[in-house]
Amino acid sequence: MRRAHGDELGVAPPAAALKDPTHAQGIDAFFAHFGAFVYRIVNTPEALATATRAVLLNFLSDGVAYLELRTTPRALPDTSAEEAVRIVLREIVAWNASDGASMPTRLILSIDRARHDAAAALQIAELALRLKAEGLPVVGLDLCGDPAAPCDLRALAPAFERAREGGLGVVLHFAETAASSTADELDELLSWQPRRLGHAIHVPPPLRERILAAGIAPELCLSCNVLAGMLPPVKDRGGVERAPGIVDHHFGWWWGRGGPLSLGTDDVGVFQATLTDEHMHAATHFGLSRRDMVELSRRAIGSALGSEQDKKRVLALLDSFCRDEGWARRGR
């Protein structure tokens, strides 16, 4: 399948847009990509299986040592939403039994705030728990979807409570836009006891401190936030507003506070941003050293939803790297 480049879709290619953030597409264009392209391409069991294998291979080739994927249960023609999830899981289970030794993979099911009502959300939570009980590698429940769409978050809360009580981790797309960052919404989402918060852009300072104190990990996506125009405008020294770039990203604030933190790609297919790219951006724009990059990985694995064995394995890999580098002590 030939990859469509940004100029063919009427938008600036990602590399150009990162150099000049005024080319940012806007978050609405991001969601439009799924309806216009992704869902039309990945619309058969065979295509879904092929896409899952391709994603796994791409992350492995990027040097990822542990992976948590998200998928929103979605029916295909002649295939139920549950069977579609099981297709993804069959690929992951086969992967973990063979090539997955280098990159164990776990799955998070997502509830779409724009498309799922209370009943559908609870069905997804129950599906996740049922799959987990079958011994399949389902580890969490996520809240995703267009943050501009109307949503009764309190109606979705029981699904996340059910998942949490059943031993699943909760991760949430959080404060993506100013409209979805009211005090009521953010307080409601934090009451769901999440382990990670995706994006966490429009978070007022007192709430940042609350998140730090609770040990919740922001899951940040540098390229995505710039390319989708999600960051608030910044002013130069003359008071003139300009489009924000990666250097203006709130990663710097969270990194400097020393709490849990991770980087994600969201979404490789749309933004062509590998996890290596995201770490290179962090190192380049925020002055992270090689030791800092190891520390970032330690802080990230601490918020993983997998088992303690999963976490110990990654920490052992990082310790081995430090020994190879001749670093006598972690963080030195």
N, C-alpha and C positions, 0 to 999 in steps of 0.2 A: 504494500500500500504506500503510495507516494505521500509524503508529508506536505500539507499546505502551509506555505509561509505567510507571515503576517501581512506582507504587501498584497498577496492574493486575496486576503480576507478584508482588505480595506483598512487595516490598522498598521501602525509601525511595528517592525520586527522587535522582539523583546530586547535584543542587545542595543538597538538604537534608542528605544524608549527609556532604557535604564540610564543612558548617557544624557538624554534630554527628557526629563520627566513631564514636560508639557505635552508629550505624545501619549500620556497615559490614556488607556481606553475608557476607564470608568467601570465601576463594579457591575452596572447593568449589563454591559457587554460581556463580562465574564459569565454571568448566568445564561445569557443568550447563546453562548457557545455550546452549552450542553444540549439545549433544545434543538438548535440548528444543526449541530454536527455530531456530538458524542452519542446521544441517544439514538440517532438515526443510523449510525455506523455499528454500534454495539447493540444489535437488536435481534440476535439469534443465540441459542445456546453455544453454537460453535464459535461465534464471534466473541462471546463473553469469556469462554475458556481461553481462546487465543489471546485476548487482551490481558487476562489475568497472568498467563505465563509470560507475556512480554513485559508486563510491569515488574514481575519478580526478577526476570533476567536483567532488566535495566537497573534496578536498585542494586543487585549483586555486582554488576559491572562497575557501579559507582563506588564500590567499597563499603557498602552498608553492612553492618555486622548483626543487626537486629531490626526487624521491621514490623510496624503496626499499620495495616491498611484499613481504610474505611470503605464501606459500601452501603448505599441506601437500597433496601429491598425494593425492587421494581419489577413488575411483571413484564415479560416479553410476549410477543405473539405466540400463543399456544404453550406458554410456560409461566407458571405461577411465580409470584414474588419469592415464595419460600424456595422453590426449586432453583430459581436463579441464584439465590444465596448459596444453596448447596453446590451449585456448579462451581462457584468461586471457591468454596471450601474444599471441594474435591481436588482442585488444582493446588491449593495451599497444602493440604495433607500429603499429596503426592510429592510436592516440593520438599516439605519438611522431612520426608522419609528418604530423600535422595540428595539432591543438591543443597537442600536447606541446612545441612550441617554448618555451612559457612554463614548462613543468614536465616535463622529461625524466624518464621513469620506468624503473626497473630492477626485476628480480624476484629474490627469494631463495626457494629451495625449502627446506622445513622437514622435518626428521625428528622424528617424535613418539616421545619416549622411552617413552611408555605403550603405544604400539600397534605400533611397528616393531621387528622383531628385526634381527639382524646382516645377514641376507640382504636384507631389505626396505630397510634403510638403504643398503646398497651399491647396490641398484637405483636408489634415488633419487639418489645421488651420480652414478652413471653417466648417468642421465637428464639431470641438470643439465649435465654435461659435454658430452653429445651435443647438447643444445639450444644451449649456448654455441658449439660448433663449427659449428652451422648459422647462426651470426651473430645469434641471438636474444638479447635483452637479459637474460640470466641471469647474475648476478654473484656469487652466494654460496650457502652452505649453512648452515642454522640448526638448532639443537637446541631443541625446544619440548616441550610436553605437560605433563601433570599431574605436578608434582614429587613427589607423594606416592605415585605408582605405583611398584611394584618395577621396577628397571631395572639391567641389567648394562652399565654405561657402557663398559667396556673392549671389549665385543663390538661397540659402535658405532664405536669409534675408527678402524678401517680405512676406513670410509666418509668420515670427515672428512679423514683423511690423503690419500685418493685425490682428494678434491675440491681440497684445498690444492695438491697436486702438479700438478693440472690447471689451476691458475690462478684458482680460485674463492676468494673470501674466506670466512672462517669466523666466524660470529656465534653466540653461545650464550645461552640463558636460563640464568641463573647465580645461585645462592644466593637463590632465591625464597623458600624457607621454611627454618626451622631444620633440619627433617628432611633437606633436600637440600643441606645446607651442612657436611657432615662434612669433615674435613681430607682424607680420601682422595678424596672426590668432587671437591672444588675443585681439588686438585692434578692429578687426572686431566684435568679439563676444561681447565685452563691449559696442560697439555702438548699440547693440540691447536692451540696457537698462534692463538687467536682474535683478531680485529680489534676486536670489540665484545662487551660482556657485558651482557645484558639484565637489568635490575632491580638485581642486585648488592647485595641488602639485608643478608643475614646474613654479612658478610665481616669476619673479625677484623682488627684494625689491622695486624699484620705483613703480611697478605696484601694489604691495600689498598696498602701501600707497594710491594709487589712488582708489583702491577698498574700503579701509576703509573710505576715504573721501566721496565716493559716497553712503555709507551706504548699500552696497551690502553684503549679508550674505554668507560666505563660508559654504557649507554643507559638512561636513567631515565624512569620513568612515574609522575608525581606523583599524579594523580587515581586511577589504577588501584590504586596501592599503598595509598592510604587507603581507597578504597571497597571493596576486596577484603580489608581487614583484614590486610595482609601485613606491616606494620611492627611491630617489637617494642614492647611497652608502655613508656610512659615514666612517671617519677615526678615529682610536683610537689615543691615545696620542703619540704613536710611529709612526704615519703616515701610519699605515696599514689599508687598507680598510676592512670593515666588512659589513655583511648584516644588514640593519637597522631594528630595532624593534619598538614597539609602543612608547617607550620613546623618539625615534628620530623623531616622527611624528610632522608635522608643526602645529598641534592643539595648541601646547604650545605657539607658536608665536601669533596666532590669539587670543587665550584666554587672553594673557597678554595685548593686545591692547584695550580690553574693547568694541569692536564693535559688530555688529550683528554676530551671530554664531549659528550653529546647528549641531547636530550629526544625521547621518542616518545609516541604516543597509547595504544596497547595497552589497550583496543580501542575505537575510536570508537563502534561499533554498540552495545556493551554499556554503556560508561561515559559516552557522549555528551560526550567530552572532545576538543575539537579541538586542533590543535597551537598555535593562538593561545591557547586556554585554558591550556595547559600553560606557555607562556612567560609569560603574565600571572600565573599562580600563582608562578612563579619570581621574577618582578620584584616582586610584592607581598609575598611572605613572606620573601624573602631580600635585599631592598633593591637589586635590580639596576637600574642606570641604563640610559638608551638606549644609551650606549656599551658598557655591559656586555652588552646584548642582542646587539649586533653581534659582540662578542668571542665570545659563546656560539655564535653561528652559525658563526664561523670555526673554533672548536674542534670543532664538529660535523661540518663538511664534510671536515675532515682525516681523519675515520675512515670516510668513505663508501667503498663498495666499487666504485663506478663508475670511469670512466677519469679520467686526469689532466685531460682536456679538460672533463669534467663538473665537476671541482673548480675549475678555473681560471675557468669560467663563473660559478659562484656567488661566488667571491672577487671577480671583477670587478663583479658586482652590488653586493656589499657595499662595495667601494671607491667605486663611483658614489654609493651612498647617503651615505657619509661626506663625499664632496665636496659633495653637495647640502646636507648639514647644516653645511658650513663647517668641518669638522674637518680641520686641516692634516695630522695624522698619525694613523695607526691607533692606537686605544686611548687617545687623548687627548681 
